Amino acid sequence: MGATCVKIEPPAAKGAPRGSSGDPMGRYNPAAYKVLHDGVRVKAADLKTPAGQAVLQRELAKADVLLTSFRPSALPKLGLAWKSLHARYPSLCQIAIVGAHGDQAEAPGHDLTYLAEKGLVTSLEMPPTLYADMGGAQMATEAILQAALYQRERYAGSGDIHPKGVFREVALSEAAAWAALPRRWGLTLPTGAVGGAHAGYRVYACRDGRVAVAALEPHFAAALCQAAGLGNSDMGAMFNPATREGISRFLAGQTCTEIDRLARDKDLPLHTMKN
């Protein structure tokens, strides 16, 4: 979005290969680290030392927004408490990513525990992606664009010579809660329309793989039922186990290639996944 981004991370551990990162991601998944830091200028600094603090303060003097991801109690120890920052850099905005708001802000946690708290871990299988982390990143971006910088412009338009920075806190647990709303509403429960109860919105087996079927709207459901040789496709019928069994039998006899052709010919929302 046109921002110049600078990241300060800890120095690499002693004995690490030259060029190593102090960010754990750089060690356990270098490829992901590389993508996440594309276009970001990375500086190594130990914020617990005077030299590291000097690096930090030089960057803050030039910055519009500071993005942090520590527990609240760690911020003052690292010279990042909002009150002192705001006094020294009045136009700086701070977006603090935390695990949770309020009393739970100091509790240890990670994406998996936030998802579990919101009912999104439903078996022993690991979630397929990091929903809270990815949603939290989006929330942090929104906080920067919509809250912090917008309010700075409001202050600037009020007649002040200098815009005033603002502080915003973004909680990953809230990102998990946002992702969990469809489940809380019942939509993604096994009895819900997009949780498997609707015969046109499920994952089925086919001859050489699986197929994700998203024929939720009535015209899609009708076209799918017609292709499967089934009759009634009204809303009630799509929640009937017999309809689900009929679609299952039909797709089980088709290959991924045949289903892909059906999707193109009938304009159906189907996606095949080969074994």
N, C-alpha and C positions, 0 to 999 in steps of 0.2 A: 504493500500500500504506500510505498514511497518513503518509509521511515529508515533512518540510519540506525542500525542496532549494534550495540556493544554489549558483550557478555563478560562478566568477571567471574571466573571459576577458580577453585583452589589449585595451587601448583600440583604437578604430578608427584606421586610418592617417590621417595628416594630409591634409587636403583632402577626406576622405570626406564624403558627405552626412550631415547631422544625423541622429542615431539609428542610424547604421550600426554593425554589429557588428565586433569584432576577430577573431571566429571566421571562418575562410575559408568555412565552410558558409553563413554568413549572406550572403556575397557571390555564390557560385556557385549556390546553390539556396535562396533566401529562404523558399520554401514549406516545404521540408524542415526548415530551421532553426526555423521557427515551430512546427511540429508537435513537434519534438524538445524544445523548451523550454516547451511548454505546462505551466503551473503551476510553472515554475522561476523563481526570482528571480535575475536576472543582474546581476552587478556587474563593472565594468571596472576593472582594476588592473594596472599593470606591476610584476610581482614582482621585477624587477631594480632597483627604486627603493625608497628608504625609505618613501615614501608608499604604494606598492603593498604592501609588507610589512606596514605598519600595518593596511591593510584585511584582508589575509590573517589576521593574528594575531587581530584582533577576531572574525572569523568562526570560527576554530579554537577559540577559547575557549568558544564556544557549541555546537560540533558534537559529534556522536557518532561520525561516520564521515567520513574524508577519502578521496575517490576521485581518484586521479591517473592520468595517461596520458602520462608522459614516459619517456625512456630513463633507466635507473638513475643514470647519471652526472650527469644534469641535476638530480636531486632535491636534493642538498646545495647546489648553486649557487643554488637558489630557496628555500632555507630549509625544505625538505620532507623532509630525511633522517629516517628512522624513529627513529634513536637520539636525536637532539635533540628531535624532536617528542614522543617518548614521555616524555622527561625533563620536558618543559615541560607536557604535557597527558597525564597517566598514564592517563586513562580513554578517550582518543581511539583509535579503530581506523583503520587505513589499509589500503585496498585499492589496490594499484598495478597498473594495466594496462600490460603491456609487450608487445613483439613476440614474444619467446621467452624461455625460462628459460636460466640458466647463461651459457655462453660466447657465445651468440648474442643475449643481451639488448641489446647495443649495436648490433647490425647493423641497418641501415635496412631497412624493409620496409613492406608494406601488405597489405590484404586479398588482392589479386591474387597477390602473391608467396607468401603463406602457403598459398593454395589450390594454386598451382602446385607448391610443395614437397611437398604431400601427394597429388599426382596428380589433382587435381580440375579442372585446366584441360586439356581433351582435344582442343581444336582452336584455330583462330584466332578463334573466336567468344568474346566476353566472357561470363563467368558471368552468369546472369540476376539475381542478387542478391548482397549482400555477406555471404556465409556466415560468414566468420571474425569480422567485426565484429558481426554480429547474435548469433552464438553467444557471442562474448566478452562482450557486454552481459549475456546471460543468466547466464554464469558469474560475472560480477562481482556481479550481484544475489544469486546463491546464496552467494557468498563473504561478502557483507555479512550476509545473514540467517542462514545456517547456521553459519558459522565465527566471524566477528568478534563479533557480538552474542551468540551462544550462549555463546562462551567468556567474555565479559564477565559473563554471568549466573552462570556456574560460579564465577568468581572472587568475585563478590558473595556467593554462597551459601556460600563457604568461611569466612566470618567477617570478611573484609576490609571496612573501612568504605567504601572506594571500589573499584568494579570496575576491572580493569586492561585497557587496550586491547591489541589484537593486530594484527600485520602479516600481510597475505596478498598474494601476487603472482598475478596472472591473466595468462596468456600467450595472445595471439591465435593463435599457431601451434598451441597445444593445442586451441583451439576448432576450427581447421581440421582437426586430426588427428581430433577427435571426429566432425566432419561427414564425414570420409573413411573412417570405419570400414566402412560398407557396401561401399565400393569395395575396401578392403583384404581384406574377407571374400570378395570375388568376386561379391557380390549384384548390383552395378550395372555390372559389366563386360558387354560385349556377349554373353558366354556365360552370364551370370547370369540368375536367374529374374526379377529386376526391372530388368534392364539391356537387355531386348529379346528374350531367347531364348524366353521363355514367350509364346505367341501371345496370351494373354489379358491381357498387361501391356505394352502398346506404344502408340505414337501412330500412327494410321492417317490416310490421306487419305480424305475423303468428297467428295460432289459439289460442295459450296460451302464447304469448309473442312477442318478436321482434327478428330479425335476422340481424346481420351485414354481408353484402355480399361484398366480396373483389375480385370478379372475373374480374380483370382488364385486365390481359394478354389475348391474343386471344384464347389460348387453354382452359383457364378457362371459358371465356365467352361462347365459343362454347359448353362446357360441361353443363353449367348452362342452356343455351337456349334449348339444347337437352332434359334435364331433365324436363324443363317447357313445352315441346311440341311446342316450337317455331322453326321457320325455320332459316332465315338468322341471322347470328351473326357477320357479318363483322363490322368494326369500325363505319361505317355510321349507321348501324342498331342499335348499342348499344346506340346511342344518339337519337334514335327515341322514342318519347313518347309512341308509340304503344308497343315497346319492354318492356319498363318500366312497362306499364300497364299489359302486359302478365305475366311478372315475379311476379308482385305484386299479381295478381289473383292466381297464382300457390302457392306461399308461404303462402298466407292467408288461404289456405285450409290445410296446413300442421301443425302438432304439432312440438314443439321443439325436441322431441325425433325422430320424422321422419326426420326432417331436419338434425339432428346430424348423423343419419344413412346414409342419402344421401351424406353428406360431406365425411364420411369415405369411402363409396363405390365408389364414383366418384372422390375422391381426390380434393375436392372443398374447397376453403378458406371461410368457413361460420362459424359464431359464434352466437349461440343462447343465448337469455336472457329472462328467464321466468318472467311473470308478478308477 
